[in-house]
Amino acid sequence: AQRVTQPEKLLSVFKGAPVELKCNYSYSGSPELFWYVQYSRQRLQLLLRHISRESIKGFTADLNKGETSFHLKKPFAQEEDSAMYYCALRGYSGYSTLTFGKGTMLLVSP
Amino acid sequence: EAGVTQSPTHLIKTRGQQATLRCSPISGHTSVYWYQQALGLGLQFLLWYDEGEERNRGNFPPRFSGRQFPNYSSELNVNALELEDSALYLCASSPNQGQGNEKLFFGSGTQLSVL
């Protein structure tokens, strides 16, 4: 079974502070990991995926297979980063689907 | 390019009734996914259709069913509605058959309220 855990429901930081949104997963094989984001009054959308090794809007995430984690990081938070962030996992077996964590609300205050 | 469209935006039903939710994927996308987003529970996977076939199903009772039409649009049907079915139902589409790293494009959802 695949499972994604986001331990924090809410993370509140000040503008300019570093941000780390935690994500841990449970999967027996090699998963594909994603971060999705939902800004206020907008649709849920992909932020980044581990296979691309990209930095989007200053965010990065590294897959740590030893710790089964895929934490999302940004060195300097901006007010426009305030949103709901979901970590998601897809396995590679057959018709595997995307499993989401329960999400973390990031609130960046001025 | 039009995104994923869902209808209706809001749906109010009473317990025991049936609800039908509709989804039109992005043009060219063959896979459609349904998720339930209930308060405090995050996104729970419901169903996945591709090329008209059901490819995978989440841990939901059989009264949750659906289908995909030849034009790749999809319907989600919920029979014998219960109060706990009240949630936002999200539809997503992707361009291929879930090979591993393609991204999902989400609709705005249908808010189902069961009274």
Interface residues (C-beta under 8 A of the other chain):
Chain A: E32 F34 R43 L44 Q45 L46 R49 I51 Y86 R90 Y92 Y95 S96 T97 L98 T99 F100 G101 K102 G103
Chain B: G3 V4 Y33 Y35 G40 L41 G42 L43 F45 W48 R55 N56 G58 L90 A92 G98 G100 N101 K103 L104 F105 F106 G107 S108
